[in-house]
Amino acid sequence: MVAFADRAHSTPSPGCQLKGVVEHLRSLDMAPLDELTLSDDAGRDVALKHLWAERPAALVFLRHYG
């Protein structure tokens, strides 16, 4: 059995919208983030600059309601 996505209920491809977001992020001053230190899952301090020193990193901010 083969199933095809229902275009009426699918999310459209972001196309040029994504390109615009990427260009906007490139224009931001990210250097101050190098000075930030966060705690890892074991409670150890980790400088953000070490996380992306060798490869790209994604920063995700979650808000806990509870």
PDB file with one MODEL, atoms N, CA, C and O in Angstrom:
MODEL        1
ATOM      1  N   MET A   1       0.841  -1.176   0.000  1.00  0.00           N
ATOM      2  CA  MET A   1       0.000   0.000   0.000  1.00  0.00           C
ATOM      3  C   MET A   1       0.889   1.244   0.000  1.00  0.00           C
ATOM      4  O   MET A   1       1.866   1.308   0.746  1.00  0.00           O
ATOM      5  N   VAL A   2       0.562   2.205  -0.812  1.00  0.00           N
ATOM      6  CA  VAL A   2       1.301   3.456  -0.907  1.00  0.00           C
ATOM      7  C   VAL A   2       0.367   4.586  -0.500  1.00  0.00           C
ATOM      8  O   VAL A   2      -0.763   4.674  -0.982  1.00  0.00           O
ATOM      9  N   ALA A   3       0.849   5.455   0.398  1.00  0.00           N
ATOM     10  CA  ALA A   3       0.051   6.602   0.834  1.00  0.00           C
ATOM     11  C   ALA A   3       0.708   7.883   0.338  1.00  0.00           C
ATOM     12  O   ALA A   3       1.930   8.028   0.369  1.00  0.00           O
ATOM     13  N   PHE A   4      -0.118   8.794  -0.113  1.00  0.00           N
ATOM     14  CA  PHE A   4       0.370  10.082  -0.591  1.00  0.00           C
ATOM     15  C   PHE A   4      -0.156  11.173   0.330  1.00  0.00           C
ATOM     16  O   PHE A   4      -1.264  11.072   0.858  1.00  0.00           O
ATOM     17  N   ALA A   5       0.643  12.212   0.520  1.00  0.00           N
ATOM     18  CA  ALA A   5       0.237  13.337   1.366  1.00  0.00           C
ATOM     19  C   ALA A   5      -0.963  14.042   0.766  1.00  0.00           C
ATOM     20  O   ALA A   5      -1.039  14.235  -0.447  1.00  0.00           O
ATOM     21  N   ASP A   6      -1.888  14.420   1.611  1.00  0.00           N
ATOM     22  CA  ASP A   6      -3.058  15.185   1.200  1.00  0.00           C
ATOM     23  C   ASP A   6      -2.647  16.654   1.165  1.00  0.00           C
ATOM     24  O   ASP A   6      -2.486  17.278   2.214  1.00  0.00           O
ATOM     25  N   ARG A   7      -2.481  17.198  -0.011  1.00  0.00           N
ATOM     26  CA  ARG A   7      -2.008  18.587  -0.145  1.00  0.00           C
ATOM     27  C   ARG A   7      -2.928  19.598   0.533  1.00  0.00           C
ATOM     28  O   ARG A   7      -2.470  20.665   0.942  1.00  0.00           O
ATOM     29  N   ALA A   8      -4.201  19.286   0.659  1.00  0.00           N
ATOM     30  CA  ALA A   8      -5.133  20.210   1.301  1.00  0.00           C
ATOM     31  C   ALA A   8      -4.852  20.348   2.794  1.00  0.00           C
ATOM     32  O   ALA A   8      -5.204  21.360   3.400  1.00  0.00           O
ATOM     33  N   HIS A   9      -4.221  19.339   3.388  1.00  0.00           N
ATOM     34  CA  HIS A   9      -3.958  19.363   4.820  1.00  0.00           C
ATOM     35  C   HIS A   9      -2.464  19.332   5.139  1.00  0.00           C
ATOM     36  O   HIS A   9      -2.081  19.038   6.272  1.00  0.00           O
ATOM     37  N   SER A  10      -1.636  19.626   4.172  1.00  0.00           N
ATOM     38  CA  SER A  10      -0.188  19.617   4.374  1.00  0.00           C
ATOM     39  C   SER A  10       0.325  21.030   4.579  1.00  0.00           C
ATOM     40  O   SER A  10      -0.262  21.993   4.085  1.00  0.00           O
ATOM     41  N   THR A  11       1.412  21.148   5.303  1.00  0.00           N
ATOM     42  CA  THR A  11       2.060  22.434   5.495  1.00  0.00           C
ATOM     43  C   THR A  11       2.851  22.760   4.237  1.00  0.00           C
ATOM     44  O   THR A  11       3.633  21.928   3.775  1.00  0.00           O
ATOM     45  N   PRO A  12       2.669  23.946   3.674  1.00  0.00           N
ATOM     46  CA  PRO A  12       3.419  24.293   2.466  1.00  0.00           C
ATOM     47  C   PRO A  12       4.913  24.412   2.746  1.00  0.00           C
ATOM     48  O   PRO A  12       5.321  24.718   3.867  1.00  0.00           O
ATOM     49  N   SER A  13       5.704  24.173   1.745  1.00  0.00           N
ATOM     50  CA  SER A  13       7.152  24.308   1.857  1.00  0.00           C
ATOM     51  C   SER A  13       7.505  25.758   2.148  1.00  0.00           C
ATOM     52  O   SER A  13       6.954  26.661   1.518  1.00  0.00           O
ATOM     53  N   PRO A  14       8.428  26.004   3.105  1.00  0.00           N
ATOM     54  CA  PRO A  14       8.755  27.383   3.462  1.00  0.00           C
ATOM     55  C   PRO A  14       9.475  28.148   2.361  1.00  0.00           C
ATOM     56  O   PRO A  14       9.403  29.376   2.317  1.00  0.00           O
ATOM     57  N   GLY A  15      10.169  27.442   1.471  1.00  0.00           N
ATOM     58  CA  GLY A  15      10.819  28.082   0.336  1.00  0.00           C
ATOM     59  C   GLY A  15      11.601  29.321   0.691  1.00  0.00           C
ATOM     60  O   GLY A  15      12.555  29.260   1.468  1.00  0.00           O
ATOM     61  N   CYS A  16      11.201  30.456   0.122  1.00  0.00           N
ATOM     62  CA  CYS A  16      11.944  31.703   0.314  1.00  0.00           C
ATOM     63  C   CYS A  16      11.793  32.251   1.724  1.00  0.00           C
ATOM     64  O   CYS A  16      12.612  33.067   2.148  1.00  0.00           O
ATOM     65  N   GLN A  17      10.767  31.827   2.468  1.00  0.00           N
ATOM     66  CA  GLN A  17      10.628  32.282   3.854  1.00  0.00           C
ATOM     67  C   GLN A  17      11.823  31.829   4.685  1.00  0.00           C
ATOM     68  O   GLN A  17      12.349  32.601   5.486  1.00  0.00           O
ATOM     69  N   LEU A  18      12.249  30.600   4.502  1.00  0.00           N
ATOM     70  CA  LEU A  18      13.398  30.077   5.238  1.00  0.00           C
ATOM     71  C   LEU A  18      14.665  30.834   4.869  1.00  0.00           C
ATOM     72  O   LEU A  18      15.489  31.134   5.733  1.00  0.00           O
ATOM     73  N   LYS A  19      14.820  31.139   3.593  1.00  0.00           N
ATOM     74  CA  LYS A  19      15.991  31.885   3.154  1.00  0.00           C
ATOM     75  C   LYS A  19      16.033  33.257   3.834  1.00  0.00           C
ATOM     76  O   LYS A  19      17.103  33.726   4.221  1.00  0.00           O
ATOM     77  N   GLY A  20      14.893  33.886   3.976  1.00  0.00           N
ATOM     78  CA  GLY A  20      14.830  35.185   4.640  1.00  0.00           C
ATOM     79  C   GLY A  20      15.226  35.103   6.106  1.00  0.00           C
ATOM     80  O   GLY A  20      15.892  36.001   6.620  1.00  0.00           O
ATOM     81  N   VAL A  21      14.821  34.035   6.782  1.00  0.00           N
ATOM     82  CA  VAL A  21      15.175  33.847   8.185  1.00  0.00           C
ATOM     83  C   VAL A  21      16.674  33.643   8.323  1.00  0.00           C
ATOM     84  O   VAL A  21      17.301  34.224   9.209  1.00  0.00           O
ATOM     85  N   VAL A  22      17.248  32.829   7.461  1.00  0.00           N
ATOM     86  CA  VAL A  22      18.690  32.570   7.502  1.00  0.00           C
ATOM     87  C   VAL A  22      19.459  33.865   7.277  1.00  0.00           C
ATOM     88  O   VAL A  22      20.427  34.136   7.988  1.00  0.00           O
ATOM     89  N   GLU A  23      19.054  34.656   6.315  1.00  0.00           N
ATOM     90  CA  GLU A  23      19.729  35.928   6.056  1.00  0.00           C
ATOM     91  C   GLU A  23      19.612  36.857   7.262  1.00  0.00           C
ATOM     92  O   GLU A  23      20.561  37.568   7.591  1.00  0.00           O
ATOM     93  N   HIS A  24      18.458  36.855   7.919  1.00  0.00           N
ATOM     94  CA  HIS A  24      18.280  37.692   9.110  1.00  0.00           C
ATOM     95  C   HIS A  24      19.223  37.245  10.228  1.00  0.00           C
ATOM     96  O   HIS A  24      19.838  38.082  10.889  1.00  0.00           O
ATOM     97  N   LEU A  25      19.340  35.942  10.442  1.00  0.00           N
ATOM     98  CA  LEU A  25      20.227  35.437  11.493  1.00  0.00           C
ATOM     99  C   LEU A  25      21.678  35.786  11.217  1.00  0.00           C
ATOM    100  O   LEU A  25      22.433  36.066  12.148  1.00  0.00           O
ATOM    101  N   ARG A  26      22.076  35.774   9.970  1.00  0.00           N
ATOM    102  CA  ARG A  26      23.456  36.139   9.623  1.00  0.00           C
ATOM    103  C   ARG A  26      23.758  37.586   9.960  1.00  0.00           C
ATOM    104  O   ARG A  26      24.912  37.938  10.201  1.00  0.00           O
ATOM    105  N   SER A  27      22.729  38.432   9.981  1.00  0.00           N
ATOM    106  CA  SER A  27      22.944  39.856  10.245  1.00  0.00           C
ATOM    107  C   SER A  27      22.996  40.169  11.743  1.00  0.00           C
ATOM    108  O   SER A  27      23.355  41.284  12.123  1.00  0.00           O
ATOM    109  N   LEU A  28      22.644  39.206  12.596  1.00  0.00           N
ATOM    110  CA  LEU A  28      22.660  39.444  14.033  1.00  0.00           C
ATOM    111  C   LEU A  28      24.078  39.338  14.580  1.00  0.00           C
ATOM    112  O   LEU A  28      24.901  38.584  14.060  1.00  0.00           O
ATOM    113  N   ASP A  29      24.353  40.095  15.626  1.00  0.00           N
ATOM    114  CA  ASP A  29      25.659  40.050  16.280  1.00  0.00           C
ATOM    115  C   ASP A  29      25.665  38.899  17.281  1.00  0.00           C
ATOM    116  O   ASP A  29      25.149  39.033  18.391  1.00  0.00           O
ATOM    117  N   MET A  30      26.246  37.773  16.891  1.00  0.00           N
ATOM    118  CA  MET A  30      26.250  36.584  17.728  1.00  0.00           C
ATOM    119  C   MET A  30      27.481  36.510  18.640  1.00  0.00           C
ATOM    120  O   MET A  30      27.541  35.635  19.504  1.00  0.00           O
ATOM    121  N   ALA A  31      28.446  37.390  18.474  1.00  0.00           N
ATOM    122  CA  ALA A  31      29.680  37.346  19.261  1.00  0.00           C
ATOM    123  C   ALA A  31      29.426  37.368  20.773  1.00  0.00           C
ATOM    124  O   ALA A  31      30.114  36.648  21.497  1.00  0.00           O
ATOM    125  N   PRO A  32      28.475  38.155  21.285  1.00  0.00           N
ATOM    126  CA  PRO A  32      28.249  38.153  22.735  1.00  0.00           C
ATOM    127  C   PRO A  32      27.841  36.778  23.287  1.00  0.00           C
ATOM    128  O   PRO A  32      28.023  36.516  24.476  1.00  0.00           O
ATOM    129  N   LEU A  33      27.300  35.911  22.445  1.00  0.00           N
ATOM    130  CA  LEU A  33      26.931  34.578  22.917  1.00  0.00           C
ATOM    131  C   LEU A  33      28.145  33.752  23.321  1.00  0.00           C
ATOM    132  O   LEU A  33      28.025  32.823  24.120  1.00  0.00           O
ATOM    133  N   ASP A  34      29.312  34.084  22.775  1.00  0.00           N
ATOM    134  CA  ASP A  34      30.535  33.358  23.135  1.00  0.00           C
ATOM    135  C   ASP A  34      30.861  33.487  24.619  1.00  0.00           C
ATOM    136  O   ASP A  34      31.544  32.628  25.177  1.00  0.00           O
ATOM    137  N   GLU A  35      30.388  34.534  25.256  1.00  0.00           N
ATOM    138  CA  GLU A  35      30.705  34.771  26.659  1.00  0.00           C
ATOM    139  C   GLU A  35      29.720  34.110  27.619  1.00  0.00           C
ATOM    140  O   GLU A  35      29.946  34.108  28.829  1.00  0.00           O
ATOM    141  N   LEU A  36      28.633  33.550  27.097  1.00  0.00           N
ATOM    142  CA  LEU A  36      27.624  32.929  27.952  1.00  0.00           C
ATOM    143  C   LEU A  36      28.046  31.541  28.401  1.00  0.00           C
ATOM    144  O   LEU A  36      28.663  30.786  27.650  1.00  0.00           O
ATOM    145  N   THR A  37      27.705  31.223  29.629  1.00  0.00           N
ATOM    146  CA  THR A  37      27.962  29.898  30.188  1.00  0.00           C
ATOM    147  C   THR A  37      26.642  29.349  30.712  1.00  0.00           C
ATOM    148  O   THR A  37      25.900  30.039  31.411  1.00  0.00           O
ATOM    149  N   LEU A  38      26.362  28.109  30.366  1.00  0.00           N
ATOM    150  CA  LEU A  38      25.154  27.425  30.813  1.00  0.00           C
ATOM    151  C   LEU A  38      25.534  26.148  31.535  1.00  0.00           C
ATOM    152  O   LEU A  38      26.683  25.711  31.477  1.00  0.00           O
ATOM    153  N   SER A  39      24.574  25.554  32.211  1.00  0.00           N
ATOM    154  CA  SER A  39      24.807  24.273  32.881  1.00  0.00           C
ATOM    155  C   SER A  39      24.357  23.134  31.965  1.00  0.00           C
ATOM    156  O   SER A  39      23.308  23.215  31.325  1.00  0.00           O
ATOM    157  N   ASP A  40      25.168  22.068  31.913  1.00  0.00           N
ATOM    158  CA  ASP A  40      24.761  20.906  31.128  1.00  0.00           C
ATOM    159  C   ASP A  40      23.864  20.013  31.988  1.00  0.00           C
ATOM    160  O   ASP A  40      23.523  20.380  33.112  1.00  0.00           O
ATOM    161  N   ASP A  41      23.483  18.851  31.470  1.00  0.00           N
ATOM    162  CA  ASP A  41      22.554  17.987  32.192  1.00  0.00           C
ATOM    163  C   ASP A  41      23.137  17.410  33.482  1.00  0.00           C
ATOM    164  O   ASP A  41      22.390  16.908  34.322  1.00  0.00           O
ATOM    165  N   ALA A  42      24.455  17.475  33.652  1.00  0.00           N
ATOM    166  CA  ALA A  42      25.100  17.013  34.884  1.00  0.00           C
ATOM    167  C   ALA A  42      25.385  18.165  35.850  1.00  0.00           C
ATOM    168  O   ALA A  42      25.946  17.947  36.923  1.00  0.00           O
ATOM    169  N   GLY A  43      25.000  19.396  35.473  1.00  0.00           N
ATOM    170  CA  GLY A  43      25.216  20.551  36.333  1.00  0.00           C
ATOM    171  C   GLY A  43      26.553  21.232  36.153  1.00  0.00           C
ATOM    172  O   GLY A  43      26.865  22.179  36.875  1.00  0.00           O
ATOM    173  N   ARG A  44      27.359  20.765  35.194  1.00  0.00           N
ATOM    174  CA  ARG A  44      28.672  21.387  34.934  1.00  0.00           C
ATOM    175  C   ARG A  44      28.489  22.619  34.051  1.00  0.00           C
ATOM    176  O   ARG A  44      27.625  22.652  33.176  1.00  0.00           O
ATOM    177  N   ASP A  45      29.320  23.629  34.301  1.00  0.00           N
ATOM    178  CA  ASP A  45      29.292  24.838  33.468  1.00  0.00           C
ATOM    179  C   ASP A  45      29.926  24.547  32.118  1.00  0.00           C
ATOM    180  O   ASP A  45      30.990  23.934  32.030  1.00  0.00           O
ATOM    181  N   VAL A  46      29.247  25.002  31.061  1.00  0.00           N
ATOM    182  CA  VAL A  46      29.744  24.832  29.698  1.00  0.00           C
ATOM    183  C   VAL A  46      29.622  26.169  28.987  1.00  0.00           C
ATOM    184  O   VAL A  46      28.536  26.745  28.928  1.00  0.00           O
ATOM    185  N   ALA A  47      30.732  26.668  28.445  1.00  0.00           N
ATOM    186  CA  ALA A  47      30.704  27.913  27.665  1.00  0.00           C
ATOM    187  C   ALA A  47      30.123  27.614  26.286  1.00  0.00           C
ATOM    188  O   ALA A  47      30.512  26.639  25.643  1.00  0.00           O
ATOM    189  N   LEU A  48      29.198  28.448  25.835  1.00  0.00           N
ATOM    190  CA  LEU A  48      28.578  28.226  24.524  1.00  0.00           C
ATOM    191  C   LEU A  48      29.603  28.163  23.406  1.00  0.00           C
ATOM    192  O   LEU A  48      29.428  27.410  22.448  1.00  0.00           O
ATOM    193  N   LYS A  49      30.674  28.945  23.515  1.00  0.00           N
ATOM    194  CA  LYS A  49      31.663  28.957  22.439  1.00  0.00           C
ATOM    195  C   LYS A  49      32.309  27.591  22.236  1.00  0.00           C
ATOM    196  O   LYS A  49      32.790  27.293  21.142  1.00  0.00           O
ATOM    197  N   HIS A  50      32.327  26.759  23.273  1.00  0.00           N
ATOM    198  CA  HIS A  50      32.894  25.419  23.125  1.00  0.00           C
ATOM    199  C   HIS A  50      31.944  24.485  22.388  1.00  0.00           C
ATOM    200  O   HIS A  50      32.379  23.513  21.770  1.00  0.00           O
ATOM    201  N   LEU A  51      30.645  24.779  22.452  1.00  0.00           N
ATOM    202  CA  LEU A  51      29.664  23.921  21.789  1.00  0.00           C
ATOM    203  C   LEU A  51      29.722  24.045  20.272  1.00  0.00           C
ATOM    204  O   LEU A  51      29.464  23.072  19.564  1.00  0.00           O
ATOM    205  N   TRP A  52      30.056  25.231  19.763  1.00  0.00           N
ATOM    206  CA  TRP A  52      30.097  25.393  18.307  1.00  0.00           C
ATOM    207  C   TRP A  52      31.507  25.639  17.775  1.00  0.00           C
ATOM    208  O   TRP A  52      31.675  26.152  16.668  1.00  0.00           O
ATOM    209  N   ALA A  53      32.497  25.279  18.546  1.00  0.00           N
ATOM    210  CA  ALA A  53      33.887  25.482  18.107  1.00  0.00           C
ATOM    211  C   ALA A  53      34.241  24.611  16.908  1.00  0.00           C
ATOM    212  O   ALA A  53      34.986  25.048  16.031  1.00  0.00           O
ATOM    213  N   GLU A  54      33.724  23.393  16.856  1.00  0.00           N
ATOM    214  CA  GLU A  54      34.098  22.465  15.789  1.00  0.00           C
ATOM    215  C   GLU A  54      32.977  22.182  14.801  1.00  0.00           C
ATOM    216  O   GLU A  54      33.228  21.664  13.713  1.00  0.00           O
ATOM    217  N   ARG A  55      31.736  22.519  15.169  1.00  0.00           N
ATOM    218  CA  ARG A  55      30.609  22.252  14.272  1.00  0.00           C
ATOM    219  C   ARG A  55      29.452  23.178  14.644  1.00  0.00           C
ATOM    220  O   ARG A  55      29.445  23.747  15.735  1.00  0.00           O
ATOM    221  N   PRO A  56      28.488  23.332  13.762  1.00  0.00           N
ATOM    222  CA  PRO A  56      27.338  24.183  14.076  1.00  0.00           C
ATOM    223  C   PRO A  56      26.551  23.640  15.267  1.00  0.00           C
ATOM    224  O   PRO A  56      26.553  22.438  15.534  1.00  0.00           O
ATOM    225  N   ALA A  57      25.898  24.519  15.957  1.00  0.00           N
ATOM    226  CA  ALA A  57      25.058  24.137  17.086  1.00  0.00           C
ATOM    227  C   ALA A  57      23.730  24.878  16.978  1.00  0.00           C
ATOM    228  O   ALA A  57      23.674  25.993  16.461  1.00  0.00           O
ATOM    229  N   ALA A  58      22.678  24.262  17.460  1.00  0.00           N
ATOM    230  CA  ALA A  58      21.351  24.882  17.484  1.00  0.00           C
ATOM    231  C   ALA A  58      21.019  25.245  18.922  1.00  0.00           C
ATOM    232  O   ALA A  58      21.152  24.422  19.828  1.00  0.00           O
ATOM    233  N   LEU A  59      20.591  26.470  19.120  1.00  0.00           N
ATOM    234  CA  LEU A  59      20.138  26.906  20.444  1.00  0.00           C
ATOM    235  C   LEU A  59      18.615  26.833  20.456  1.00  0.00           C
ATOM    236  O   LEU A  59      17.947  27.409  19.598  1.00  0.00           O
ATOM    237  N   VAL A  60      18.088  26.128  21.424  1.00  0.00           N
ATOM    238  CA  VAL A  60      16.643  25.977  21.552  1.00  0.00           C
ATOM    239  C   VAL A  60      16.257  26.459  22.934  1.00  0.00           C
ATOM    240  O   VAL A  60      16.822  26.018  23.935  1.00  0.00           O
ATOM    241  N   PHE A  61      15.306  27.350  22.988  1.00  0.00           N
ATOM    242  CA  PHE A  61      14.840  27.879  24.263  1.00  0.00           C
ATOM    243  C   PHE A  61      13.469  27.283  24.556  1.00  0.00           C
ATOM    244  O   PHE A  61      12.526  27.447  23.781  1.00  0.00           O
ATOM    245  N   LEU A  62      13.376  26.597  25.676  1.00  0.00           N
ATOM    246  CA  LEU A  62      12.119  25.998  26.105  1.00  0.00           C
ATOM    247  C   LEU A  62      11.627  26.708  27.359  1.00  0.00           C
ATOM    248  O   LEU A  62      12.408  27.076  28.236  1.00  0.00           O
ATOM    249  N   ARG A  63      10.349  26.886  27.419  1.00  0.00           N
ATOM    250  CA  ARG A  63       9.760  27.506  28.601  1.00  0.00           C
ATOM    251  C   ARG A  63       8.965  26.452  29.337  1.00  0.00           C
ATOM    252  O   ARG A  63       8.119  25.775  28.753  1.00  0.00           O
ATOM    253  N   HIS A  64       9.237  26.319  30.604  1.00  0.00           N
ATOM    254  CA  HIS A  64       8.566  25.316  31.423  1.00  0.00           C
ATOM    255  C   HIS A  64       7.383  25.950  32.135  1.00  0.00           C
ATOM    256  O   HIS A  64       7.532  26.942  32.848  1.00  0.00           O
ATOM    257  N   TYR A  65       6.235  25.381  31.938  1.00  0.00           N
ATOM    258  CA  TYR A  65       5.033  25.830  32.656  1.00  0.00           C
ATOM    259  C   TYR A  65       4.725  24.783  33.701  1.00  0.00           C
ATOM    260  O   TYR A  65       4.318  23.672  33.362  1.00  0.00           O
ATOM    261  N   GLY A  66       4.911  25.114  34.958  1.00  0.00           N
ATOM    262  CA  GLY A  66       4.575  24.061  35.845  1.00  0.00           C
ATOM    263  C   GLY A  66       4.690  24.193  37.253  1.00  0.00           C
ATOM    264  O   GLY A  66       4.387  23.253  37.988  1.00  0.00           O
TER     265      GLY A  66
ENDMDL
END
